[in-house]
């Protein structure tokens, strides 16, 4: 979730920040970690308030790709932005581009102009452009950001695609079970009302459920809808998601993979910033929002150690922010002066490792899930027909 922060820098100037945070307290802590004194925190309005998509309202990657193509063709920055503004058909995007163009014509740098639209351009993007302005390599910086975002999106898409089939299985299996329990079982309960006999205990319970659904079906449906709505509203709360995240992290195998996934995004983002010329302490401070609360607190302590002169690898490793592979890569980066490259290579290694783990997990989990759903549905059907089987056996 995007938050706007009004804060005071050490020099006394009031600035406006935009951060991705779970709630207002999280946003406050991120600003304080960067050395700001927070005056006010509010949820972002503008494009981010239009829906859950937030920054997706502005096509940042597409904008960067088109701007890069125009700059590489020899067109000046102002002419490139003007070209993109003229061709844009979406009103919200056109307003952002027009605002950028106006500020550039006033003589502002691109990074300063981008900073005026925090809902469209995150702090990471602004920092990348600002670093490139010092070195005069804007096209290279834009190309690095495109590569960075494309690789992050590829990892996310892989995780999402791996979860689609299990989600469909759970959804369809749940609907079939609800149909049996809410429609078929109540009708079978009438058939067995006059049979009597010694039915199995589970069958008697199933028939009692059928009679209950038939008598109070509308009330039960309303209760189910209320529970689903309450659950959705609960999940929309940042603190609820934090709680779920903490519970997920406690699962031994999955929790470690979630931690590695966070660290992978952390390494890739810091690596991109370092290659672009951003100082290490500033880069580490900017990306703290990619980590959960516990890891972020560890990062703040590690940052203090780095400012005191402790090696980066020692500081991060001492506070749980490395893996065995990452630690060795960081040491190589310190010796060779290629810390940014080493962090990116660490991210690539762990992304490939995560992809292999997700594939193995889905290959194991999907058959088990199908078996569980089949047992549940088959058990309901078997319990419904068990008295008929017994009756048929007694006839013979």
TORNU-742647 format. One record per residue (C-alpha): x, y, z. Coordinates in nm, 4 decimals, padded with zeros to 6 digits. Example, Ala and Ser with C-alpha at 12.3 -4.5 7.8 and 13.67 -1.06 7.14 Angstrom:
2
        xx        yy        zz
   01.2300  -00.4500   00.7800
   01.3670  -00.1060   00.7140
***
This chain:
396
        xx        yy        zz
   00.0000   00.0000   00.0000
   00.1264   00.3460  -00.0919
   00.1640   00.6159   00.1758
   00.2484   00.9850   00.1524
   00.4710   01.1193   00.4299
   00.5400   01.4819   00.5178
   00.8699   01.4952   00.7033
   01.1594   01.7219   00.8011
   01.5188   01.6544   00.6982
   01.8148   01.7282   00.9202
   01.8657   02.0613   00.7440
   01.5158   02.1791   00.8375
   01.3538   02.1485   00.4929
   01.0048   01.9961   00.4754
   00.9870   01.7190   00.2154
   00.7190   01.4851   00.0817
   00.7964   01.1142   00.0582
   00.6103   00.8244  -00.0950
   00.6714   00.4734   00.0398
   00.5242   00.1258   00.0038
   00.4204   00.0096   00.3503
   00.1835  -00.2315   00.5223
   00.0256   00.0383   00.7399
   00.0866   00.3938   00.8651
   00.3147   00.2728   01.1452
   00.5257   00.0801   00.8964
   00.5500   00.3908   00.6749
   00.6513   00.5995   00.9757
   00.9279   00.3539   01.0686
   01.0629   00.3488   00.7118
   01.0866   00.7298   00.7054
   01.2556   00.7417   01.0460
   01.5058   00.4778   00.9328
   01.6055   00.7166   00.6511
   01.6754   00.9939   00.9026
   01.3527   01.1924   00.8692
   01.1373   01.3426   01.1430
   00.7805   01.2527   01.0429
   00.5142   01.5241   01.0571
   00.2187   01.3460   00.8968
   00.1372   01.0136   00.7295
  -00.1589   00.9484   00.5026
  -00.2630   00.6901   00.2487
  -00.1879   00.7987  -00.1064
  -00.4680   00.9494  -00.3079
  -00.4667   01.0201  -00.6782
  -00.4143   00.7238  -00.9007
  -00.3284   00.4904  -00.6153
  -00.6694   00.5469  -00.4599
  -00.8566   00.4424  -00.7698
  -00.8235   00.0766  -00.6850
  -00.6080  -00.2000  -00.5600
  -00.3764  -00.1711  -00.8588
  -00.2010   00.1439  -00.7371
   00.1025   00.2176  -00.9495
  -00.0243  -00.0152  -01.2218
  -00.2451   00.2765  -01.3296
   00.0699   00.4281  -01.4751
   00.2475   00.1849  -01.7117
   00.5939   00.2440  -01.5725
   00.7777  -00.0329  -01.7563
   00.6129   00.0515  -02.0895
   00.6921   00.4204  -02.0375
   01.0555   00.3341  -01.9626
   01.0843   00.1092  -02.2680
   00.9409   00.3722  -02.4999
   01.1529   00.6511  -02.3489
   01.4651   00.4387  -02.3849
   01.3872   00.3656  -02.7521
   01.3384   00.7363  -02.8269
   01.6549   00.8413  -02.6438
   01.8621   00.5778  -02.8236
   01.7311   00.7041  -03.1565
   01.8868   01.0446  -03.0857
   01.5800   01.2374  -02.9696
   01.6345   01.4733  -02.6762
   01.4735   01.4048  -02.3393
   01.2189   01.6879  -02.3665
   01.1211   01.5874  -02.7205
   01.0898   01.2240  -02.6131
   00.8543   01.3084  -02.3236
   00.6603   01.5402  -02.5556
   00.6221   01.2592  -02.8110
   00.4976   01.0160  -02.5466
   00.2551   01.2766  -02.4124
   00.1085   01.3495  -02.7559
   00.0456   00.9844  -02.8388
  -00.1045   00.8925  -02.5001
  -00.4802   00.8269  -02.5040
  -00.5386   00.7535  -02.1345
  -00.6222   01.0708  -01.9450
  -00.4477   00.9769  -01.6176
  -00.1226   00.8816  -01.7918
  -00.1396   01.1874  -02.0177
  -00.1689   01.4151  -01.7131
   00.1460   01.2669  -01.5606
   00.3400   01.3047  -01.8852
   00.2171   01.6623  -01.9322
   00.3266   01.7426  -01.5794
   00.6697   01.5936  -01.6450
   00.7023   01.7903  -01.9672
   00.6089   02.1172  -01.7979
   00.8682   02.0695  -01.5241
   01.1401   01.9761  -01.7699
   01.0690   02.2901  -01.9706
   01.1032   02.4908  -01.6489
   01.4576   02.3624  -01.6209
   01.4088   02.0907  -01.3586
   01.6116   01.7735  -01.3816
   01.4304   01.4541  -01.4759
   01.4691   01.3048  -01.1279
   01.3207   01.6179  -00.9666
   01.0322   01.6134  -01.2123
   00.9678   01.2446  -01.1474
   00.9663   01.3049  -00.7730
   00.6616   01.5303  -00.8140
   00.4544   01.2233  -00.9116
   00.5242   00.9669  -00.6359
   00.2168   00.7576  -00.7212
   00.3550   00.6899  -01.0689
   00.7305   00.6815  -01.0048
   00.8525   00.4969  -00.6923
   01.1524   00.6165  -00.4932
   01.3655   00.3382  -00.6408
   01.2994   00.4639  -00.9939
   01.3753   00.8234  -00.8975
   01.7006   00.7203  -00.7286
   01.8076   00.5249  -01.0360
   01.7490   00.8251  -01.2617
   01.9192   01.0639  -01.0160
   02.2304   00.8458  -01.0031
   02.2405   00.8326  -01.3845
   02.2228   01.2141  -01.4052
   02.5482   01.2368  -01.2134
   02.7208   00.9948  -01.4498
   02.5436   01.1066  -01.7698
   02.4200   00.7552  -01.8525
   02.0405   00.7848  -01.8484
   01.9771   00.5263  -02.1273
   02.1921   00.2683  -01.9474
   02.0076   00.3338  -01.6208
   01.6686   00.2961  -01.7892
   01.7828  -00.0285  -01.9499
   01.8965  -00.1587  -01.6097
   01.5598  -00.0727  -01.4556
   01.3716  -00.2506  -01.7365
   01.5861  -00.5601  -01.6873
   01.5406  -00.5411  -01.3106
   01.1619  -00.5076  -01.3275
   01.1289  -00.7736  -01.5969
   01.3241  -01.0235  -01.3874
   01.1202  -00.9472  -01.0756
   00.7971  -00.9846  -01.2725
   00.9177  -01.3161  -01.4142
   00.9686  -01.4543  -01.0634
   00.6261  -01.3301  -00.9505
   00.4563  -01.4770  -01.2582
   00.6243  -01.8106  -01.1976
   00.4974  -01.8179  -00.8393
   00.1474  -01.7126  -00.9451
   00.1269  -01.9649  -01.2280
   00.2388  -02.2408  -00.9911
  -00.0468  -02.1537  -00.7528
  -00.3245  -02.1330  -01.0137
  -00.3856  -02.5058  -01.0575
  -00.3995  -02.5845  -00.6816
  -00.6356  -02.2883  -00.6364
  -00.8635  -02.4225  -00.9105
  -00.8585  -02.7687  -00.7538
  -00.9485  -02.6310  -00.4115
  -01.2223  -02.4095  -00.5582
  -01.3858  -02.6803  -00.7697
  -01.3526  -02.9433  -00.4957
  -01.5028  -02.7073  -00.2410
  -01.7959  -02.6229  -00.4686
  -01.8670  -02.9918  -00.5348
  -01.8559  -03.0691  -00.1622
  -02.0885  -02.7763  -00.0874
  -02.3285  -02.8927  -00.3589
  -02.3397  -03.2422  -00.2125
  -02.3837  -03.1195   00.1442
  -02.6280  -02.8421   00.0605
  -02.8438  -03.0026  -00.2084
  -02.7967  -03.3778  -00.2465
  -02.7644  -03.4827   00.1189
  -03.0871  -03.3047   00.2313
  -03.2823  -03.4962  -00.0345
  -03.1286  -03.8282   00.0627
  -03.2233  -03.7626   00.4247
  -03.5934  -03.7892   00.3259
  -03.5315  -04.1279   00.1652
  -03.3755  -04.2672   00.4828
  -03.6265  -04.1177   00.7276
  -03.8521  -04.4233   00.7198
  -03.5818  -04.6846   00.6696
  -03.4643  -04.6812   01.0286
  -03.2256  -04.9627   01.0957
  -02.8770  -04.9462   01.2294
  -02.7032  -04.7000   01.0005
  -02.3367  -04.6172   01.0615
  -02.2775  -04.3258   01.2965
  -02.1186  -04.1103   01.0267
  -02.4165  -04.1710   00.7965
  -02.6591  -04.0716   01.0741
  -02.4586  -03.7522   01.1290
  -02.4625  -03.6797   00.7560
  -02.8397  -03.7269   00.7407
  -02.8837  -03.5034   01.0465
  -02.6826  -03.2407   00.8648
  -02.9125  -03.2769   00.5650
  -03.2193  -03.2165   00.7798
  -03.0542  -02.9171   00.9433
  -02.9685  -02.7623   00.6047
  -03.3234  -02.8160   00.4811
  -03.4744  -02.6538   00.7906
  -03.2345  -02.3593   00.8173
  -03.0864  -02.3325   00.4693
  -03.1377  -01.9580   00.4209
  -02.9927  -01.8775   00.7627
  -02.6933  -02.1047   00.6975
  -02.6336  -01.9440   00.3560
  -02.6424  -01.5975   00.5115
  -02.3944  -01.7081   00.7777
  -02.1555  -01.8481   00.5147
  -02.1751  -01.5259   00.3113
  -02.1148  -01.3189   00.6263
  -01.8107  -01.5283   00.7193
  -01.6652  -01.4972   00.3675
  -01.7183  -01.1194   00.3616
  -01.5667  -01.0833   00.7096
  -01.2675  -01.2938   00.6054
  -01.2107  -01.0835   00.2919
  -01.2331  -00.7601   00.4927
  -00.9969  -00.9031   00.7517
  -00.7445  -01.0018   00.4863
  -00.7537  -00.6488   00.3427
  -00.6151  -00.5137   00.6681
  -00.2343  -00.4711   00.6623
  -00.1959  -00.6055   01.0143
  -00.3923  -00.9174   00.9246
  -00.1602  -00.9854   00.6333
   00.1377  -00.9247   00.8602
   00.0013  -01.1791   01.1057
  -00.0513  -01.4337   00.8270
   00.2991  -01.3646   00.7005
   00.4444  -01.4303   01.0450
   00.2528  -01.7570   01.0722
   00.3751  -01.8594   00.7276
   00.7326  -01.7824   00.8266
   00.7000  -02.0237   01.1193
   00.6411  -02.3212   00.8888
   00.9904  -02.4733   00.8685
   01.0315  -02.5443   00.4965
   00.8017  -02.2743   00.3567
   00.9156  -02.0060   00.6016
   01.2762  -02.0378   00.4937
   01.1762  -02.0097   00.1271
   00.9736  -01.6953   00.1996
   01.2780  -01.5483   00.3735
   01.5030  -01.6349   00.0782
   01.2504  -01.4817  -00.1630
   01.2563  -01.1544   00.0327
   01.6346  -01.1549   00.0421
   01.6472  -01.2267  -00.3317
   01.4423  -00.9153  -00.4110
   01.6591  -00.7266  -00.1623
   01.9853  -00.8343  -00.3309
   01.8605  -00.7616  -00.6820
   01.7344  -00.4157  -00.5928
   02.0468  -00.3165  -00.3986
   02.2619  -00.4531  -00.6797
   02.0841  -00.2407  -00.9390
   02.1227   00.0718  -00.7256
   02.4932   00.0061  -00.6601
   02.5663  -00.0494  -01.0290
   02.3857   00.2777  -01.1004
   02.6139   00.4653  -00.8598
   02.3999   00.4904  -00.5467
   02.6040   00.4749  -00.2206
   02.5668   00.1494  -00.0277
   02.4115   00.3000   00.2843
   02.1567   00.4950   00.0825
   02.0754   00.1873  -00.1277
   02.0230  -00.0305   00.1788
   01.8005   00.2323   00.3391
   01.5855   00.2718   00.0280
   01.5083  -00.0979  -00.0106
   01.4199  -00.1694   00.3518
   01.0502  -00.1738   00.2554
   01.1080  -00.4981   00.0627
   01.1674  -00.6849   00.3895
   00.9236  -00.7831   00.6618
   00.9289  -00.6171   01.0012
   01.1813  -00.8510   01.1643
   01.4297  -00.8444   00.8768
   01.3898  -00.4666   00.8442
   01.4853  -00.4186   01.2077
   01.7890  -00.6382   01.1496
   01.8793  -00.4264   00.8458
   01.8624  -00.1050   01.0490
   02.1078  -00.2506   01.3012
   02.3342  -00.3757   01.0203
   02.3275  -00.0276   00.8631
   02.4573   00.1244   01.1850
   02.7422  -00.1269   01.1876
   02.8276  -00.0451   00.8240
   02.8341   00.3284   00.9020
   03.0687   00.2504   01.1906
   03.3104   00.0909   00.9429
   03.2245  -00.2788   00.9687
   03.2453  -00.4749   00.6401
   02.9155  -00.5156   00.4564
   02.9328  -00.8940   00.4481
   03.0016  -00.9165   00.8217
   02.7240  -00.6705   00.9092
   02.4579  -00.8397   00.6963
   02.5610  -01.1900   00.7966
   02.5616  -01.1019   01.1649
   02.1962  -00.9995   01.1479
   02.0434  -01.2805   00.9421
   02.0464  -01.1016   00.6050
   02.2572  -01.3493   00.4100
   02.2538  -01.7055   00.2887
   02.5704  -01.9207   00.2612
   02.5910  -01.8388  -00.1111
   02.5217  -01.4692  -00.0571
   02.7879  -01.4406   00.2121
   03.0588  -01.5764  -00.0162
   02.9425  -01.3583  -00.3052
   02.9495  -01.0483  -00.0832
   03.3028  -01.1272   00.0288
   03.4109  -01.1547  -00.3340
   03.2382  -00.8240  -00.4059
   03.4265  -00.6541  -00.1234
   03.7610  -00.7830  -00.2492
   03.6982  -00.6924  -00.6150
   03.4962  -00.3744  -00.5680
   03.2075  -00.5258  -00.7673
   02.9500  -00.5430  -00.4901
   02.6604  -00.4532  -00.7202
   02.7450  -00.7302  -00.9675
   02.7849  -00.9832  -00.6884
   02.4462  -00.8946  -00.5407
   02.2787  -00.9348  -00.8792
   02.4497  -01.2706  -00.9330
   02.3347  -01.3792  -00.5867
   01.9779  -01.2849  -00.6806
   01.9999  -01.4832  -01.0052
   02.1287  -01.7907  -00.8184
   01.8482  -01.7817  -00.5633
   01.5802  -01.7086  -00.8230
   01.6794  -02.0230  -01.0105
   01.6880  -02.2174  -00.6839
   01.3404  -02.0910  -00.5881
   01.2038  -02.1827  -00.9310
   01.3305  -02.5387  -00.8950
   01.1858  -02.5629  -00.5420
   00.8453  -02.4333  -00.6548
   00.8350  -02.6882  -00.9370
   00.9236  -02.9739  -00.7019
   00.6712  -02.8557  -00.4434
   00.3859  -02.8256  -00.6945
   00.4635  -03.1685  -00.8442
   00.4317  -03.3170  -00.4946
   00.1492  -03.1020  -00.3604
  -00.0919  -03.1246  -00.6534
  -00.1365  -03.5060  -00.6459
  -00.1745  -03.4965  -00.2664
  -00.4351  -03.2212  -00.2954
  -00.6260  -03.4178  -00.5598
  -00.6169  -03.7245  -00.3360
  -00.7534  -03.5305  -00.0359
  -01.0337  -03.3750  -00.2416
  -01.1190  -03.7141  -00.3887
  -01.1306  -03.8738  -00.0421
  -01.3586  -03.5998   00.0934
  -01.6030  -03.6107  -00.1983
  -01.5866  -03.9897  -00.2235
  -01.6455  -04.0195   00.1498
  -01.9607  -03.8065   00.1305
  -02.0965  -04.0111  -00.1597
  -02.0099  -04.3414   00.0095
  -02.1823  -04.2401   00.3333
  -02.4923  -04.1374   00.1392
  -02.5175  -04.4705  -00.0429
  -02.4015  -04.6993   00.2385
  -02.7564  -04.7742   00.3664
  -02.8624  -04.8653   00.0116
  -02.5712  -05.1085  -00.0130
  -02.6727  -05.2672   00.3178
  -03.0358  -05.2897   00.2079
  -02.9351  -05.4569  -00.1168
  -02.7213  -05.7046   00.0777
  -03.0070  -05.7943   00.3134
  -03.2386  -05.8706   00.0198
  -03.0009  -06.1381  -00.1058
***
